[in-house]
Amino acid sequence: MDNLFYFVDLPGYGYSKMSKKEQEQVGKFIEQYLFHRKEISLIIFLIDIRHSPTSNDKLMYNYIISSGLPCLILANKADKIAITKVDDTVKALQKELNPIGDIPTLPFSSERKIYKEDVWNFIDNHFNND
């Protein structure tokens, strides 16, 4: 990379075996990071395209929205569903998480690297319009 930006992976919550207390601590850390880190210019929020957003997904989404930072929702594991269902599933996920539709939601597959060009184009446009 050309040192123009960095990806920072925040602690996950998905299928980890955290206790409720540990989850609260992680939540506080993420909240502190989102609200006090001035260098954040885009949050990329990964969710699993195969499932409706979990309560933890919704909680994380609320943290992100309350931060006021720009966001992109990536519906990962798009290779795990039929290609003919991807667009409708992405729309359904966006409607459930972001019914206003002001936060872009794109499909993605980290395993097969499909849809990556659309994601990189979005990121490139975001940084070039800042």
Secondary structure as the mmCIF struct_conf table of DSSP 4:
data_model
#
loop_
_struct_conf.conf_type_id
_struct_conf.id
_struct_conf.beg_label_comp_id
_struct_conf.beg_label_asym_id
_struct_conf.beg_label_seq_id
_struct_conf.end_label_comp_id
_struct_conf.end_label_asym_id
_struct_conf.end_label_seq_id
BEND BEND1 ASN A 3 LEU A 4
HELX_LH_PP_P HELX_LH_PP_P1 LEU A 10 GLY A 12
BEND BEND2 GLY A 14 TYR A 15
HELX_RH_AL_P HELX_RH_AL_P1 LYS A 20 HIS A 36
TURN_TY1_P TURN_TY1_P1 LYS A 38 GLU A 39
STRN STRN1 ILE A 43 ASP A 48
TURN_TY1_P TURN_TY1_P2 ILE A 49 ARG A 50
BEND BEND3 HIS A 51 HIS A 51
HELX_LH_PP_P HELX_LH_PP_P2 SER A 52 THR A 54
HELX_RH_AL_P HELX_RH_AL_P2 SER A 55 SER A 67
TURN_TY1_P TURN_TY1_P3 GLY A 68 GLY A 68
STRN STRN2 CYS A 71 ASN A 76
HELX_RH_3T_P HELX_RH_3T_P1 ALA A 78 LYS A 80
BEND BEND4 ILE A 81 ILE A 81
HELX_RH_3T_P HELX_RH_3T_P2 ILE A 83 LYS A 85
HELX_RH_AL_P HELX_RH_AL_P3 VAL A 86 LEU A 97
TURN_TY1_P TURN_TY1_P4 PRO A 99 ILE A 100
BEND BEND5 ILE A 103 ILE A 103
STRN STRN3 THR A 105 PRO A 107
TURN_TY1_P TURN_TY1_P5 SER A 110 ARG A 112
TURN_TY1_P TURN_TY1_P6 ILE A 114 TYR A 115
HELX_RH_AL_P HELX_RH_AL_P4 LYS A 116 ASN A 128
TURN_TY1_P TURN_TY1_P7 ASN A 129 ASN A 129
#
